[in-house]
Amino acid sequence: MPAPSGSNQSTKAPSDSPDESNPLYVPLSKPPTAFSLTVRKVLGKMQSGEIRVPLFQRPLRWTAADVVKLFDSILKGYPVGSLLFWKQSFPETSSLLIGNAHISAPATADGWYLVDGQQRTTALAATLLDLDQGGDTRWALHFEPTRSLFSSKSPAAADKGRVVPLAVLGDIRRLGRWLRDCRLTDDEQSHVEAVQQRLLDYELPAYLLETDDIDALRGVFARLNSTGVRMRADEVFQALRGSQSKHARGSIDLRALQQACDFDRFGEPPRSEILKAVLAMSGVDPTRRLEDREETSLSNWVTEEDATEALQRTVAFLQASAEASEAPGAEIPAYVLLPYPVVFVILTRWFFLFPDPDPLTRRELTHWLWRGIAHATHLRSAVSSLRLQVRKISADQGMEASLRALLAAVGDPWHQEWSLDPFNATHAASRVEMLTLLATGPRDRSGLVSWRALGSSSDRFAREIIESASWKNLDSHAQALARTAANRILLDQRHTGLRRELQSWTWQDDHAAWETHFIDEAGAKALHAKDYSAFLRHRAARIRTEVSAFVSRRTGLGEPQLFPVESYYEDSSQESETAVPP
């Protein structure tokens, strides 16, 4: 959405305004105009393109049940809330979206952007207008006159001509044509006509904003949606500071930052996590609600350019090999494999303040990450842990002191005997197991299996060897193991039917590939013999051992804690001040 031009100036907030110190909320130069408009009028303006949804609006979240409740409320005469519009001129378009339907619309000098009421207005238009919604069933409602209610359930064949599609009720002529072929009684037809009139003549209270100040508009939008049923914090932030207007003060486009992270197939972190990272980089507590913050100046916020660089350094560190000599890293190639994604937020603050750490510091940073995983310090629900660790990274105290503080927060490493729990690709333990399998360099008979070929989401990385249909013949202990990583392997979708694929391998010719999946000769023989219970027990023991060793290596167990050599020397200026004169 382009920033409007004009000379309107916003007025200064009164001294007792609760947002006086918050520059995110800019007052309007004049209050909005209040009026009302009927559902019929809304439909006409939507179809002609005079009402449009701006880019800063959140995605549609309503379900068919929500739409049913809206129409039921209108039929009963209940209030359904007011609408807020922003007066703008619109260009001609061939891709105006109403629900899931695309329509063309001419240019207009007197258009209205929908600032508040998107879900309700879209539900009305997508349901009552006769548009191709591409199979989106949220808008496929019908009215049952015999029970006088709305329903989203597909009517039975026997009810054809007795239930009215709501798209029919959206236009008098469509209803007239439908009634000619219906199977309703005269009284039922009269009832349907009355319902149509009640729906189309229902008046919605509305306000129209006429302002050229994009910041004031964003403040209105954010305030409306940060009270009552709240928007997510990232949606409010995108409305306030997203870069649909590149001329908005301090604009930061969270969507652009998401995309900047996705290089070398790392994937896009959720927008909510990107927002936390932006806040952390800006020295703002990422665990507090957006509207509760009282920053006094936008100048302290990270710029989109600096945020992009810090995010990409973070991704590079996470993906780098732990064995690299010049720039070692955590060796976590994709966001969906991060055991505790909260570390992503903490690391972005680190690489914003300290963009080029030396190899020893990077190694200790890897130890910090993995110790927090091993000890569950990085548990997403541990809000206080996130807040504490972000605070420990300080430009004032410097890189070494910040690193020592982070290491102290996660504790020393210790050897842990790994236990196998049911595999779930969204759980931290299962992601550690996948990373262990990945670290061996899994192979098939043609060579290395690229992790990029394994899938874009974590649930596709590790596939079952023995499918669940074969579990019924296993004893109870083996059935439990079949639900764990003992029954998972990293082979891509080229290998259909993994059990058959592995049974075609021989130990003599393919032992190198077998070993990269933690399957030794005894395990391979058990799989060939279809002794799945023995196979699972054997591989489970191997995986427990391998994961324990992997975590111990990553946490730096038994390794000395090393910092850059200069950190072991005393400050020469301090020495000279305290030296005893000869």
Protein Blocks (a to p, Z undefined) as FASTA:
>chain_A
ZZdedjbdcddddfklcklmmmkbccdfbdcddddddfklmmmmmmnopaccdfkbccdf
bdfklmmmmmmmmmnopaebjaddddddddddfkbcehjaccdddddfbbcddfbhplmm
mmmmmmmpccdeehpaklmccddfklopadfbdcdfklgokaccfklmmpmklmmmmmmm
mcbdfklmmmmmmmmmmmmmpccdddddddfbfklmmmmmmmmmmgcjaddfklmmmmmm
pckbmkbghiacfklmmmmmmgghlopadfklmmmmmmmmnopafkbcfklpccfbfklp
ccfklmmmmmmmmmmmmmpcfkbmklgcehpabfklmmblmlmmmmmmmmmmmmbccfkl
mmmmmmmmmmmmmnommgmklmmlmmmmmmmpcfklommlmmmmmmmmnopadddddddd
dddfkbmklmmmmmmmmmnopadfkbccdfklnojbfklmpccfbdfklmmmpcfklmmm
mmmmklgccddfklghjllmmmmpcfklmmmmmmmnopafklmmmmmnopaklmmmmmmm
mmmmmmmmmmmmmnopoiacdddfklmpccfklmmmmpccZZ
